[in-house]
Amino acid sequence: MSPPRSGCPIATTLDLVGDRWTLVLLRDMLNGKTKFSEFLTSPERITTNVLADRLLKMEAAGLVEKRPYQTRPERFAYALTPKGRGLHPVVREMCRWANAHVPGTWTAPDSFMRDPDRI
């Protein structure tokens, strides 16, 4: 992971999650996806090489950890770390904002919109 470009909290957060795919992958993980093949089924249609790259970057940033679930061939499941789960309120508020201001956006499931710390 490269050093932050400034001490600005918005810029440093964008350095971690500001690309086209990281927040989408966080959304998928918050909704229960864990496997490479599951991420490929999302409607945004991420390519395999971009997916592999983003998962590596997310792991290097401490947002996700991977664990083997199969040995032949070796395959991994991905899980959010506490640091990654800490982005849930940010992603949830982005959903609320889009639902209020961007016509045609999907409404997130109730389970996604709940605060996991209050359950």
C-alpha positions in Angstrom: 0.0 0.0 0.0 1.4 3.4 -0.9 1.6 6.3 1.5 -1.4 8.6 1.6 -1.2 11.6 -0.7 -2.2 14.0 2.2 -3.5 13.9 5.7 -7.0 14.8 4.5 -9.4 12.0 5.8 -11.5 12.1 2.6 -8.5 11.8 0.4 -7.0 9.0 2.4 -10.3 7.1 2.4 -10.6 7.6 -1.4 -7.1 6.2 -1.7 -8.4 3.0 -0.2 -11.9 2.7 -1.6 -12.3 5.4 -4.3 -11.8 3.3 -7.4 -14.7 2.0 -9.5 -14.9 -1.5 -7.8 -13.9 -1.5 -4.1 -17.2 -0.2 -2.7 -19.2 -2.6 -5.0 -17.2 -5.5 -3.6 -17.7 -4.2 -0.1 -21.4 -4.1 -0.8 -21.4 -7.7 -2.0 -19.4 -8.9 1.0 -21.8 -7.0 3.3 -24.6 -8.9 1.6 -23.0 -12.2 2.1 -20.9 -13.0 -0.9 -17.5 -14.6 -0.1 -16.2 -16.4 -3.1 -14.6 -15.2 -6.3 -17.3 -16.8 -8.5 -20.0 -15.1 -6.4 -18.5 -11.6 -7.1 -18.6 -12.3 -10.8 -22.4 -12.7 -10.7 -23.0 -9.1 -9.6 -24.9 -7.0 -12.2 -21.9 -4.6 -12.6 -20.0 -7.4 -14.4 -16.5 -7.0 -13.0 -13.8 -8.8 -15.1 -11.8 -11.6 -13.5 -8.5 -9.8 -13.8 -9.9 -6.6 -12.2 -11.6 -8.6 -9.5 -8.3 -10.4 -8.6 -6.5 -7.1 -8.5 -9.1 -5.4 -6.3 -9.2 -8.3 -3.8 -5.4 -8.2 -3.5 -5.5 -4.5 -2.9 -8.3 -4.8 -0.4 -6.3 -7.5 1.4 -3.2 -5.4 1.4 -5.2 -2.4 2.8 -6.5 -4.6 5.7 -10.1 -4.5 4.5 -10.5 -8.2 3.8 -8.8 -11.4 4.6 -8.8 -14.6 2.6 -9.1 -18.1 3.9 -8.7 -21.3 1.9 -11.9 -23.3 1.6 -10.7 -25.9 -1.0 -7.2 -27.3 -1.7 -7.4 -28.9 -5.1 -7.6 -26.6 -6.8 -6.8 -24.0 -4.1 -9.7 -21.6 -3.7 -10.3 -18.9 -1.2 -13.2 -17.2 0.6 -13.0 -13.6 1.4 -14.3 -12.0 4.6 -14.3 -8.4 5.7 -12.0 -7.5 8.6 -13.2 -5.2 11.4 -11.7 -2.4 9.3 -13.7 -3.4 6.3 -16.9 -3.8 8.3 -16.3 -0.3 9.6 -17.2 1.0 6.1 -20.8 -0.4 6.4 -22.3 2.8 7.7 -20.6 4.7 4.8 -22.0 2.3 2.2 -25.4 2.3 3.8 -25.6 6.1 3.7 -24.5 6.1 0.1 -27.5 3.9 -0.6 -29.8 6.2 1.2 -28.4 9.2 -0.6 -28.8 7.5 -4.0 -32.3 6.3 -3.2 -33.3 9.9 -2.3 -31.6 11.7 -5.2 -31.0 9.3 -8.1 -34.2 8.0 -9.8 -34.3 4.3 -10.6 -31.8 3.2 -7.9 -32.6 -0.1 -6.1 -33.7 -0.1 -2.5 -31.2 -2.0 -0.4 -32.6 -5.0 1.6 -33.6 -4.2 5.2 -30.9 -6.5 6.5 -28.3 -4.4 4.7 -29.7 -1.1 6.0 -29.8 -2.2 9.7 -26.9 -1.1 11.9 -25.1 -4.4 12.7 -24.0 -2.9 16.0 -27.6 -2.4 17.2 -28.8 -6.0 16.4 
